[in-house]
């Protein structure tokens, strides 16, 4: 009998159940293959300590943290946000546009099915998408980025699978396929009316939508963008987890009335371009 329930159609409702993957030997070898895009050799012990610190913060804030405990051969499986999307109907199984990440979704699907989260649908026939190109503006509105990881087919299939309105935005080319630029690289909703944004790369249509919804913007300075200043995880409305080393963004969040918790992320986060949001797959919120 499973006690785990599911449904995470929010970015800031209280985080109840969350799936993580502690970095292991595969993550430790990430720099050996340039296709993974890591900045430098991984200090695995440091990465594990950093990941443990994040999980402790989540636990202290009331989330039930689950460990995936499996490998796919990809170091990026540590960034559990990307391979699946968890909705009220179950898990939508994605298929990454980054070739080295393909297959991660099957490991995630297996764990979710084994723990009572059904598969609600999957991407097929050449459709690609990463979870990092999706975020919930509210329970009934999913924003999707069309990017170098999420193609036109992927967008269309997600739209057909979710029981929600969708808003689609083109993500800029920026530095190309060798680097990861997701829609959520430039925005993190942290409450119903507050979002952290990196304005220079924010799609204009999304900027307009946020203004229409009356959402206040916490702006990330350029010198903190590459150190994951825009990647912020809300554990509850206005209760945020950030990567350490972004003092101006942290202060701006405090000024906006948020509670802020920081963890060191140099090896587990910045090195692989994945912050606290990327390192977590919410299963149940609310």
C-alpha positions as CSV (number, residue, x, y, z in Angstrom):
1,X,0.0,0.0,0.0
2,X,1.4,3.4,-1.0
3,X,0.9,6.5,1.1
4,X,2.6,8.8,-1.4
5,X,0.1,10.9,-3.3
6,X,0.8,13.3,-6.1
7,X,-0.1,16.5,-7.9
8,X,2.3,19.5,-8.2
9,X,0.6,22.0,-10.4
10,X,2.1,25.0,-8.6
11,X,5.6,26.4,-8.2
12,X,5.1,27.8,-4.7
13,X,2.3,25.9,-2.9
14,X,3.7,24.0,0.2
15,X,6.2,21.3,-0.9
16,X,5.0,18.0,0.6
17,X,6.8,15.3,-1.4
18,X,9.9,15.7,-3.5
19,X,12.2,13.4,-5.4
20,X,16.0,14.0,-5.5
21,X,19.0,12.0,-6.7
22,X,22.2,12.3,-4.7
23,X,25.2,12.7,-6.9
24,X,27.2,9.4,-7.3
25,X,30.1,8.1,-9.3
26,X,28.4,8.9,-12.6
27,X,28.1,12.5,-11.6
28,X,31.7,12.5,-10.4
29,X,32.8,11.6,-13.9
30,X,30.7,14.3,-15.7
31,X,33.7,16.4,-16.8
32,X,35.3,13.4,-18.6
33,X,32.8,13.8,-21.5
34,X,32.5,17.3,-22.9
35,X,29.0,16.7,-24.2
36,X,27.7,17.0,-20.7
37,X,28.8,20.6,-20.5
38,X,30.3,20.7,-17.0
39,X,32.6,23.6,-16.3
40,X,35.4,21.7,-14.5
41,X,36.2,18.4,-12.9
42,X,33.7,17.5,-10.2
43,X,34.7,17.2,-6.6
44,X,32.3,14.4,-5.8
45,X,32.6,14.7,-2.0
46,X,31.9,18.4,-2.1
47,X,28.9,17.8,-4.5
48,X,27.5,15.2,-2.1
49,X,27.9,17.5,0.9
50,X,26.2,20.3,-1.0
51,X,23.3,18.0,-2.0
52,X,23.0,16.8,1.6
53,X,22.8,20.4,2.8
54,X,19.9,21.1,0.3
55,X,18.0,18.0,1.4
56,X,18.4,19.0,5.1
57,X,16.9,22.4,4.4
58,X,14.0,20.8,2.6
59,X,13.4,18.4,5.4
60,X,13.7,21.1,8.0
61,X,11.1,23.1,6.1
62,X,8.6,20.2,6.2
63,X,9.1,18.4,2.9
64,X,9.3,14.6,2.7
65,X,12.5,14.0,0.6
66,X,12.7,10.8,-1.4
67,X,16.0,9.5,-2.9
68,X,15.8,8.1,-6.4
69,X,18.6,5.6,-5.7
70,X,19.3,4.6,-9.3
71,X,21.4,5.6,-12.3
72,X,20.8,6.0,-16.0
73,X,24.4,6.6,-17.1
74,X,23.8,10.4,-17.3
75,X,25.3,12.6,-14.6
76,X,22.5,15.1,-15.3
77,X,20.0,12.7,-13.6
78,X,20.9,14.5,-10.4
79,X,18.8,17.4,-11.9
80,X,15.6,15.5,-11.4
81,X,13.3,18.4,-12.4
82,X,13.8,17.8,-16.1
83,X,12.9,14.2,-17.1
84,X,9.2,14.3,-16.0
85,X,6.3,16.7,-15.3
86,X,4.0,15.7,-12.4
87,X,0.4,16.8,-12.8
88,X,-2.8,16.0,-10.9
89,X,-3.4,13.2,-13.4
90,X,0.1,11.6,-12.8
91,X,3.5,11.9,-14.5
92,X,4.0,13.1,-18.0
93,X,7.2,11.4,-19.2
94,X,9.3,13.8,-21.2
95,X,12.2,13.1,-23.6
96,X,15.2,15.5,-23.5
97,X,16.5,17.4,-26.4
98,X,20.0,16.9,-25.0
99,X,21.1,13.5,-26.4
100,X,23.1,12.5,-23.3
101,X,20.0,13.0,-21.1
102,X,17.8,10.6,-23.0
103,X,16.9,7.6,-20.9
104,X,16.8,9.5,-17.6
105,X,13.0,9.7,-17.9
106,X,12.7,5.9,-17.8
107,X,14.5,5.7,-14.5
108,X,12.3,8.4,-13.1
109,X,9.1,6.8,-14.5
110,X,10.0,3.5,-12.9
111,X,10.5,5.0,-9.5
112,X,7.2,7.0,-9.7
113,X,5.2,4.0,-10.9
114,X,6.6,1.9,-8.1
115,X,5.6,4.5,-5.6
116,X,2.0,5.0,-6.8
117,X,2.3,7.8,-9.3
118,X,0.8,6.6,-12.6
119,X,2.0,7.6,-16.0
120,X,-0.5,10.1,-17.5
121,X,1.2,10.2,-20.9
122,X,4.6,10.4,-22.7
123,X,6.3,12.2,-25.5
124,X,6.6,10.2,-28.7
125,X,7.6,10.4,-32.4
126,X,10.6,12.8,-32.1
127,X,9.0,15.1,-29.6
128,X,11.5,16.5,-27.1
129,X,11.1,18.6,-23.9
130,X,12.8,19.3,-20.6
131,X,11.0,20.0,-17.4
132,X,13.1,23.2,-17.1
133,X,11.1,24.6,-20.0
134,X,7.9,24.3,-18.0
135,X,6.5,26.1,-15.0
136,X,3.0,26.6,-13.5
137,X,1.9,30.2,-13.4
138,X,-1.0,29.0,-11.3
139,X,-2.8,25.7,-10.9
140,X,-4.6,25.9,-14.2
141,X,-1.9,27.7,-16.3
142,X,1.2,26.0,-17.6
143,X,3.9,28.1,-19.3
144,X,6.1,26.2,-21.8
145,X,9.3,27.4,-23.4
146,X,10.1,26.3,-27.0
147,X,13.9,26.0,-26.8
148,X,16.9,24.0,-28.1
149,X,15.8,21.3,-25.7
150,X,12.0,21.5,-26.2
151,X,10.8,21.4,-29.8
152,X,7.6,22.2,-31.5
153,X,6.3,18.6,-31.3
154,X,7.2,18.5,-27.6
155,X,5.2,21.7,-26.9
156,X,2.2,20.4,-28.8
157,X,2.2,17.0,-27.1
158,X,2.5,18.6,-23.6
159,X,-0.4,20.9,-24.5
160,X,-2.5,17.8,-25.4
161,X,-1.6,15.9,-22.3
162,X,-2.1,18.6,-19.6
163,X,-5.5,19.5,-18.3
164,X,-4.7,23.2,-18.1
165,X,-4.4,26.3,-20.2
166,X,-1.0,26.8,-21.7
167,X,1.1,29.8,-22.7
168,X,4.0,29.2,-25.0
169,X,7.1,31.4,-25.3
170,X,10.2,31.1,-27.5
171,X,13.5,30.9,-25.5
172,X,16.4,32.8,-27.1
173,X,19.3,31.0,-28.8
174,X,21.8,32.7,-26.5
175,X,25.0,30.6,-26.6
176,X,23.6,27.7,-28.5
177,X,23.0,24.0,-27.9
178,X,26.3,23.5,-26.0
179,X,24.8,25.4,-23.1
180,X,21.6,24.9,-21.2
181,X,19.1,27.7,-21.5
182,X,15.7,26.7,-20.3
183,X,12.7,29.0,-19.8
184,X,13.3,28.5,-16.1
185,X,16.8,29.6,-16.5
186,X,15.4,33.1,-16.4
187,X,12.4,32.9,-14.1
188,X,11.5,31.3,-10.8
189,X,8.0,32.0,-9.4
190,X,8.3,32.1,-5.6
191,X,4.8,33.1,-4.6
192,X,1.5,33.7,-6.3
193,X,2.4,37.3,-6.9
194,X,6.2,37.3,-6.9
195,X,8.8,35.9,-9.4
196,X,12.5,36.1,-9.6
197,X,13.6,37.0,-13.1
198,X,16.7,37.7,-15.3
199,X,15.2,40.4,-17.5
200,X,17.7,40.5,-20.3
201,X,16.7,37.0,-21.4
202,X,13.1,37.0,-20.4
203,X,10.7,36.6,-23.3
204,X,8.8,39.8,-24.0
205,X,5.5,37.9,-24.1
206,X,6.1,36.4,-20.7
207,X,7.0,39.8,-19.3
208,X,3.7,41.1,-20.6
209,X,1.8,38.2,-19.1
210,X,3.5,38.7,-15.7
211,X,2.5,42.4,-15.8
212,X,-1.1,41.5,-16.7
213,X,-1.2,39.1,-13.7
214,X,0.2,41.8,-11.3
215,X,3.2,39.7,-10.5
216,X,6.0,41.6,-8.8
217,X,9.5,41.0,-10.3
218,X,12.6,40.4,-8.2
219,X,15.4,41.2,-10.7
220,X,18.7,39.2,-10.8
221,X,21.8,41.3,-11.6
222,X,23.9,40.2,-14.5
223,X,26.9,39.2,-12.3
224,X,24.7,36.7,-10.4
225,X,22.9,35.1,-13.3
226,X,25.7,32.6,-14.1
227,X,25.9,31.7,-10.4
228,X,22.3,30.6,-10.5
229,X,20.7,33.7,-9.0
230,X,17.6,33.2,-11.1
231,X,17.2,29.6,-10.0
232,X,15.2,29.8,-6.8
233,X,13.0,27.0,-5.3
234,X,9.9,28.0,-3.3
235,X,9.2,25.5,-0.5
236,X,6.0,27.5,0.4
237,X,4.8,30.9,-0.7
238,X,7.6,33.3,-0.1
239,X,9.8,30.7,1.5
240,X,12.8,30.3,-0.8
241,X,15.9,28.2,-1.2
242,X,18.7,29.8,-3.2
243,X,22.3,28.9,-4.3
244,X,24.8,30.6,-2.0
245,X,26.9,33.3,-3.4
246,X,24.2,35.6,-4.8
247,X,23.9,38.3,-2.1
248,X,22.1,40.9,-4.2
249,X,19.4,38.5,-5.3
250,X,19.1,37.2,-1.8
251,X,18.7,40.8,-0.4
252,X,16.1,41.6,-3.1
253,X,14.1,38.5,-2.0
254,X,14.3,39.6,1.6
255,X,13.2,43.1,0.6
256,X,10.2,41.5,-1.2
257,X,9.2,39.9,2.1
258,X,10.5,36.4,1.4
259,X,12.2,34.0,3.9
260,X,15.5,32.9,2.3
261,X,17.6,29.8,2.9
262,X,20.9,29.3,1.1
263,X,23.0,26.2,0.5
264,X,26.5,25.9,-1.1
265,X,26.1,24.9,-4.7
266,X,29.5,25.3,-6.5
267,X,29.9,21.6,-7.4
268,X,26.4,20.2,-7.4
269,X,24.9,23.3,-9.0
270,X,27.0,25.9,-10.7
271,X,29.4,23.3,-12.3
272,X,26.5,21.6,-14.1
273,X,24.3,24.7,-14.4
274,X,21.5,23.4,-12.2
275,X,20.2,25.2,-9.1
276,X,17.8,24.2,-6.3
277,X,14.8,24.0,-8.6
278,X,16.7,21.7,-11.1
279,X,17.9,19.4,-8.2
280,X,14.3,18.7,-7.1
281,X,11.2,17.1,-8.7
282,X,8.1,18.1,-6.8
283,X,5.7,15.2,-6.5
284,X,3.1,16.8,-4.2
285,X,2.4,20.4,-3.4
286,X,-0.4,22.0,-1.6
